[in-house]
């Protein structure tokens, strides 16, 4: 397969790890309007994972193209990848392109990293330090209710941080 080319939309799966926890409705509306006016202006990055084309980057664009009944999608083909590579590439693009969703990244990392070796490999593939990967992995278990609990002697935790 060529590195860049048109792929039938039905041959691409949008299932798998999503590093976006919440989508902004206004932002999605603006993005859809741009596609309606100008067509597909970016490529969707895909890889072959377990015999299926899966989206590495461009999930929001792909969903809009699907909604608008596009039959083919202009894609950039990265090559074959396993589940860990797929998750690490998704985080690499979102984290390093400043499209950060810390909770979504944390959930993705927590769901696919089981041991120290996974963390090291993931660190190398995403360009995150091992400490950053461990912090993200732990974030999903953080007890926000306890953090936000008010202490009658000190006031709320929010007051401590001048928020």
SVG drawing of the C-alpha trace seen along z (x, -y; Angstrom):
<svg xmlns="http://www.w3.org/2000/svg" viewBox="-24 -32 37 42">
<polyline fill="none" stroke="black" stroke-width="0.4" points="0.0,0.0 1.1,-3.5 2.0,-5.8 -0.8,-8.3 -3.9,-7.3 -7.7,-6.9 -9.1,-4.0 -12.8,-2.9 -14.4,-4.2 -15.9,-0.8 -12.4,0.8 -11.4,-1.5 -12.3,-0.8 -12.8,-3.6 -12.8,-1.2 -9.9,-1.0 -8.2,-3.4 -9.5,-6.9 -7.4,-9.5 -10.1,-12.1 -12.4,-11.9 -14.7,-14.8 -15.4,-16.4 -16.3,-20.1 -19.6,-20.4 -18.8,-23.9 -15.3,-22.8 -16.8,-19.7 -19.5,-21.9 -16.8,-24.3 -14.7,-21.3 -17.7,-19.8 -18.5,-23.1 -15.0,-23.4 -15.2,-19.9 -18.6,-20.7 -17.1,-23.9 -13.7,-22.7 -13.7,-18.9 -11.2,-16.7 -8.2,-18.9 -6.1,-16.6 -5.2,-13.0 -6.4,-10.4 -3.4,-8.5 -4.0,-4.7 -2.1,-1.5 -2.9,2.2 -3.7,3.8 -4.8,7.4 -5.6,7.4 -7.8,4.2 -7.1,0.6 -7.3,-1.4 -7.1,-5.1 -3.9,-6.4 -4.8,-10.1 -7.8,-11.9 -10.7,-10.1 -12.8,-13.3 -12.2,-14.0 -13.0,-10.3 -16.3,-10.4 -17.3,-13.6 -16.5,-12.1 -18.5,-9.1 -21.4,-11.3 -21.2,-13.2 -21.4,-9.9 -17.9,-10.0 -17.2,-6.8 -13.4,-7.1 -11.0,-8.8 -7.6,-10.3 -5.2,-8.4 -1.6,-8.4 -0.6,-4.7 1.9,-4.2 2.3,-0.4 1.6,2.6 1.3,2.1 0.3,4.1 -2.1,2.9 0.7,1.2 2.1,-0.6 -1.4,-1.8 -2.1,-3.2 1.4,-4.8 1.1,-6.4 -2.3,-7.8 -0.9,-9.3 2.2,-10.6 0.2,-12.6 -2.3,-14.0 0.2,-14.7 3.0,-16.1 0.6,-18.1 -0.8,-19.9 -4.2,-18.3 -4.0,-17.1 -6.8,-15.3 -5.1,-14.1 -7.9,-11.8 -8.3,-10.2 -4.5,-9.7 -4.5,-8.3 -7.3,-5.8 -5.5,-4.7 -2.2,-4.1 -3.9,-2.3 -5.7,0.0 -2.7,1.2 0.3,1.1 0.7,4.0 4.3,4.1 7.6,2.2 8.7,3.4 5.5,2.1 6.1,-1.2 9.7,-1.4 8.7,-0.5 5.7,-2.9 8.0,-5.7 10.4,-5.1 7.5,-5.1 5.7,-8.1 8.7,-10.3 7.3,-10.6 9.6,-10.0 9.1,-6.9 8.0,-9.2 5.4,-10.9 4.0,-7.5 3.8,-6.4 2.0,-9.6 -0.5,-9.2 -1.0,-5.6 -1.7,-6.6 -4.0,-9.6 -6.9,-7.3 -7.0,-6.1 -6.6,-9.5 -9.4,-10.2 -10.7,-13.6 -13.5,-13.5 -10.9,-13.1 -8.7,-15.8 -11.7,-18.2 -12.9,-17.3 -13.3,-20.3 -11.2,-20.3 -13.1,-22.2 -9.8,-23.4 -8.2,-24.5 -11.1,-25.3 -11.5,-23.6 -8.6,-22.2 -9.5,-24.7 -8.8,-27.6 -5.3,-26.1 -4.5,-26.6 -6.1,-30.0 -8.5,-28.7"/>
</svg>
